[in-house]
């Protein structure tokens, strides 16, 4: 089983930046698409960004496009979420997820269902 552990969350002022990391155990990381989801206060979990198994394709939620960047380093079994120009509405627990989305990454990467493995989350708080 793949274990995912997020880190890098914290408190930042509006307009600031944070970089989240998700470290995966095992040696199957490179075969999985990876995604970031978040859940804000009183809200349901929502999609943030996803990256294909080889890093060639990325998908972003409209709310973060142009501000957030997802990347991965398969040699380090790690996926990153660089968050710039943070807004108070970005405040949430951020979750890393992985799954085999071969053949349907472009159609299904923005929903939680296809992802098999999930981390415990890391808190991001943006003050105004």
N, C-alpha and C positions, 0 to 999 in steps of 0.2 A: 504494500500500500504506500502511496505517496503522502508524505507529510509536508505541509506548507506552514511557514511561520513568517508573519509580517513584522516589520519594524520600521522605525523612522517617523512615526506619528508624534504629535506634540502640539503645543500652543504657538500660534503665529499671528501677527497682526495682518489685517487686510492689506493686500498688495504684496505680501511676502511670498516666500517659496519654501517648499519642503520636498524631499525626495523619499518616497517609500520604497522599501525593499521587501521582496518575498523570496525566502530561501526554501528550496525544496530538497528533501532527502531522496535517496535512491538514485538510480541511474536511468530512469525512464523519462526524466524531465524534458529532454529534447524532442520527444515524440508528441508532446501535448501542446495544444493551444492554451494560452493563459489569458486570464481576464482580471480586471479590477471592478469590484462592485462597492457600493456604499449604502449605509443606512443612517439617515439623519434622524433627529428627535421627532417622534411622532409620525415618521414616514416609513414606507415599505422599502425594502432593499431595491436599489436601482443600479442599472448598468453604468459604468464609467468609461472603460476602455478595454480593448482586447488586442492580442497579437497572435499571429499564426505560429505554428510549430517552428518554422524556419525564420521567423522575424520579418518576412517579406511583406505581409499584409497586416494592416492595423485598422481598427474601427474605434470611433470615439462618439460618446454621447454629445449631442448638440450643445449641452450646457457647459462642456469643458473643452470643446474643440478650439484649438488655437492657444490654449493655456496649459494643458496637460500633455505630456508625452510618455507613451509606454515604450519600453525597450526590454530586451532580454540578453543575457549572456549565458548561453547554454553550457559553456565550459565551466562556469561557476554555479550552475543550477539556480540561477537567480533571475527574477523579473523585477523591473523597476517602474515606478510611476513618478515622473518629475512633474511637480505641481508648481506653476508660476502664477502670478497675479491672483492670488487666492482671495476669495470673497467669503463673507460670513455664511452664505448659503452652501458653501463647501463643507461646513462643519458636519462631521459624520464619523461613524466607524467604517473604516475601509477594509474590505476583505479581498484576499487573493484567491483565485480559483483556477483549476486546471482540468482539462478534459481532452478526449480524443474527438476532435471536430473535423476529421478528415472528410473532405468532400462537401462539407456544408458550412465552413467557417463564415463565408460571406453572408449566409442566410440566417444563421442561428447563433452567432457569437455574442449577440447583444442581449440574450436572455439567459437566465440562470440555469434552466433545465439541462442543457447539454453538458455542464461542468460536473465532473464526478468528485473532485477533491477541493476542499475548502480550508482556509486558514481560520484562526480564531479572531482575527481583526486587530486593527490598531487605530486608536482614537486620533482624529485630526480636529482641532478646534481653532477657528479663525475669529479673532476678535475685531470688532468694528471701532 
